[in-house]
Amino acid sequence: MRNILVPIGTLPNVTETLQYAVDFAADFSAKIYVMDAFNISAKAGSLANISERLAKSGKERIKGVIDQVDSRNVDIKIATFNGELVDGIMKINKELGIDLIILSPKSNHVHEGLYLGNTSGKIIKRTDIPALIVPQGAKYIPFKSILTAFKSGVLKRKRILNPLITIQKKHDATVNLLLVKTPEYTDDDLKVNTALMDLCSNLTVTENATTYLGVMEHFQSKHPDLLCVFRRKRGFFVKLWEKNTISKSEFSVPIPVLILSVKKY
């Protein structure tokens, strides 16, 4: 794990999220890119230097945030983008190869009923980069127990699991697999990928209406400090195909959530 991206928003807890990312990066000897985006579409010839001014202002704001965290000798770089944030993330990923995005769940603290805000939801929905959603106030600690929940054990490529494998090996974590048989399951869904089985200490099979309900049923008994799910059309965050936000009534856990994407594979 070499390159970690931290999108900067306007949340009051943005410093907390960055500090978490720095502590995580220090543990994995990774580099951090702190990114912000602005959107200006001035006509040619008018306000010619406004883009440059906004980029400079954005960099100064990011520097102010960086100055508030303990850098722990982590290499922290600044990136700004003129356009939509997601487009900027895709561009920097193409140029550098981002291994993980670390972000807070809510992008607008006014909506207390949301787990995923609009901006965070768009990032998860429209990118193929693994993401770690960090709840507000969380402090980075080694992950000792990981609950990996899914409704289909089919994975086309082992490299989908790279972030999970890296974390498991680094922390010598126990990985518990939870296969949730939902009403539309097929026999193929029950064939768990061998690379996933190699990681696990225990496999539990349960029947529930949704993967989330399966997680909630077994969450307390497993006592995980990291939840890992897969992002695909029939996956955990299926509602993101319908909208960008997810309410707390639909999903909410007090621990970090690692989202692995299978879309591009």
C-alpha positions in Angstrom: 0.0 0.0 0.0 1.9 3.0 -1.3 -0.5 5.9 -2.1 -3.4 7.0 0.1 -5.8 9.8 -1.0 -7.7 12.0 1.5 -10.4 14.2 0.0 -10.8 17.4 2.0 -14.3 18.8 2.5 -15.8 21.4 4.7 -16.6 19.2 7.7 -15.5 20.4 11.1 -13.9 17.0 11.7 -11.7 17.1 8.6 -8.6 17.4 10.8 -9.6 14.2 12.7 -10.0 12.3 9.4 -6.6 13.5 8.1 -5.0 12.5 11.4 -6.5 9.1 11.2 -5.2 8.8 7.6 -1.7 10.0 8.7 -1.5 7.4 11.5 -2.7 4.7 9.1 -0.1 5.7 6.5 2.7 5.8 9.1 1.8 2.2 10.0 2.0 1.1 6.4 4.9 3.4 5.3 2.5 5.0 2.7 2.4 8.4 1.1 -0.7 10.7 1.5 -2.2 13.0 -1.1 -4.6 15.5 0.4 -7.0 16.7 -2.3 -9.6 19.5 -2.8 -11.6 20.5 -5.8 -13.0 23.8 -7.0 -15.3 24.4 -9.9 -15.0 27.5 -12.0 -16.2 27.9 -15.6 -15.4 31.5 -16.5 -15.6 32.4 -20.2 -12.3 32.7 -22.0 -10.8 36.1 -21.6 -12.8 37.0 -18.4 -11.2 36.5 -15.0 -8.3 34.8 -16.6 -6.4 34.1 -13.4 -9.4 33.1 -11.2 -8.5 29.4 -11.6 -5.0 30.1 -10.4 -6.2 32.1 -7.5 -8.7 29.5 -6.4 -6.0 26.8 -6.7 -3.7 28.9 -4.5 -6.4 29.5 -2.0 -7.3 25.8 -1.9 -3.6 24.9 -1.3 -3.4 27.4 1.6 -6.5 25.9 3.2 -5.1 22.4 2.9 -1.8 23.5 4.4 -3.8 25.0 7.3 -5.4 21.6 7.9 -2.1 19.8 7.5 -0.5 22.1 10.1 -3.1 20.9 12.7 -2.1 17.3 12.5 0.9 15.3 13.7 2.6 14.4 10.4 4.6 11.6 12.0 7.2 12.0 9.2 4.6 10.8 6.6 5.1 12.3 3.1 2.0 14.5 2.7 1.4 16.1 -0.7 -1.3 18.5 -1.8 -3.5 18.2 -4.9 -6.1 20.6 -6.2 -8.4 20.1 -9.2 -10.6 22.5 -11.2 -13.8 20.5 -11.7 -15.9 17.9 -9.9 -14.1 16.1 -7.0 -14.8 12.7 -8.4 -13.3 13.6 -11.7 -10.2 14.8 -9.9 -9.9 11.6 -7.9 -10.1 9.6 -11.1 -7.4 11.8 -12.7 -5.0 11.5 -9.9 -5.6 7.7 -9.7 -4.8 7.4 -13.4 -1.6 9.4 -12.9 -0.3 7.9 -9.6 -2.3 4.8 -8.8 -4.2 5.3 -5.5 -4.3 2.2 -3.3 -6.9 3.5 -0.8 -9.2 6.5 -0.2 -9.7 7.4 3.4 -12.8 9.6 4.1 -15.4 10.5 6.6 -18.9 9.2 6.0 -20.9 12.4 6.0 -20.1 15.3 3.6 -22.6 17.7 5.2 -22.8 17.7 9.0 -26.2 19.4 8.9 -27.9 16.1 7.9 -27.5 14.2 11.1 -29.7 11.4 9.8 -27.2 10.5 7.1 -24.5 7.8 7.3 -23.1 8.6 3.8 -23.5 12.2 2.6 -23.8 13.2 -1.0 -20.1 13.8 -1.7 -18.9 10.7 0.1 -21.6 8.7 -1.6 -20.5 9.9 -5.0 -16.9 8.9 -4.3 -18.0 5.4 -3.3 -20.5 5.1 -6.2 -18.4 6.4 -9.1 -14.9 5.3 -8.4 -13.3 1.8 -8.4 -10.8 2.6 -5.7 -10.9 0.8 -2.4 -12.1 3.1 0.4 -12.0 3.2 4.1 -14.9 5.1 5.7 -13.8 6.4 9.1 -16.5 7.4 11.7 -16.3 10.7 13.4 -14.0 10.8 16.4 -12.3 7.4 15.5 -8.6 7.0 16.5 -6.4 4.7 14.4 -5.6 1.4 16.1 -4.4 -1.9 14.7 -7.3 -4.0 13.4 -7.3 -7.3 15.3 -10.7 -8.6 14.3 -12.2 -8.1 10.8 -15.7 -9.1 9.8 -16.0 -9.6 6.0 -19.6 -9.7 4.9 -20.9 -10.6 1.5 -23.8 -12.2 -0.3 -21.8 -13.8 -3.1 -18.4 -15.5 -2.6 -17.6 -15.1 -6.3 -14.5 -12.9 -7.0 -13.0 -12.9 -10.4 -9.5 -11.7 -9.4 -7.5 -12.2 -6.2 -6.1 -8.7 -6.4 -9.6 -7.3 -5.3 -8.6 -8.5 -1.8 -5.2 -6.8 -1.8 -6.1 -4.1 0.8 -7.7 -6.6 3.1 -4.7 -9.0 2.7 -2.3 -6.2 3.5 -4.1 -5.1 6.6 -4.6 -8.7 7.8 -0.9 -9.5 7.4 0.2 -6.2 9.0 -1.9 -6.6 12.1 -2.1 -10.4 12.2 -5.8 -9.9 12.3 -8.5 -12.6 12.7 -10.8 -12.5 9.6 -14.3 -13.8 10.1 -16.3 -14.4 6.9 -20.1 -13.8 6.9 -21.9 -15.2 3.9 -25.5 -13.9 3.9 -28.0 -15.9 1.8 -30.5 -13.3 0.6 -33.8 -14.4 -1.1 -32.3 -14.0 -4.6 -29.1 -16.1 -3.9 -27.9 -18.6 -6.4 -25.8 -21.8 -5.9 -22.8 -20.0 -7.4 -23.0 -17.4 -4.7 -22.2 -20.1 -2.1 -18.9 -20.9 -3.8 -16.5 -18.8 -1.8 -13.3 -17.7 -3.5 -10.3 -19.7 -2.4 -8.2 -16.6 -1.7 -10.9 -15.3 0.6 -11.1 -18.7 2.3 -7.3 -18.6 2.8 -7.7 -15.4 4.9 -10.5 -16.6 7.1 -10.5 -18.0 10.6 -14.2 -18.8 10.5 -17.0 -18.9 8.0 -20.6 -18.3 9.1 -23.5 -18.7 6.7 -26.8 -17.0 7.6 -30.1 -16.3 5.8 -31.4 -12.7 5.9 -33.4 -10.3 3.7 -30.3 -8.2 3.2 -26.6 -8.3 3.8 -26.9 -5.5 6.3 -29.4 -7.4 8.4 -27.0 -10.3 8.4 -24.2 -8.1 9.6 -26.4 -6.6 12.4 -27.4 -10.1 13.5 -23.8 -11.2 14.0 -22.1 -7.9 14.7 -22.2 -8.1 18.5 -21.1 -11.7 18.7 -18.0 -11.1 16.4 -16.9 -7.8 18.1 -15.0 -6.6 14.9 -13.0 -3.4 14.9 -13.2 -3.3 11.0 -16.1 -4.2 8.7 -15.1 -5.2 5.2 -17.8 -5.3 2.4 -17.8 -5.4 -1.4 -19.0 -2.7 -3.7 -20.9 -4.2 -6.7 -24.3 -4.1 -8.2 -25.6 -6.8 -6.0 -23.4 -5.9 -3.1 -23.6 -4.2 0.3 -24.2 -0.7 -0.9 -26.7 -1.6 -3.6 -28.7 1.5 -2.8 -25.9 3.7 -4.1 -26.9 2.7 -7.6 -30.2 4.5 -6.9 -28.9 7.5 -4.9 -25.7 9.0 -3.4 -26.8 9.2 0.2 -27.5 6.5 2.8 -29.5 7.2 5.9 -28.5 5.9 9.3 -31.8 3.9 9.3 -30.5 2.0 6.3 -27.0 1.4 7.6 -24.7 2.6 10.4 -21.8 1.0 12.4 -19.5 2.7 14.9 -16.3 1.2 13.3 -14.3 1.8 10.1 -15.7 0.2 7.0 -13.4 -1.0 4.2 -15.1 -1.1 0.8 -13.5 -3.3 -1.8 -14.6 -2.7 -5.4 -15.1 -5.5 -7.9 -16.6 -3.3 -10.7 -13.4 -2.9 -12.7 -12.6 -6.6 -12.5 
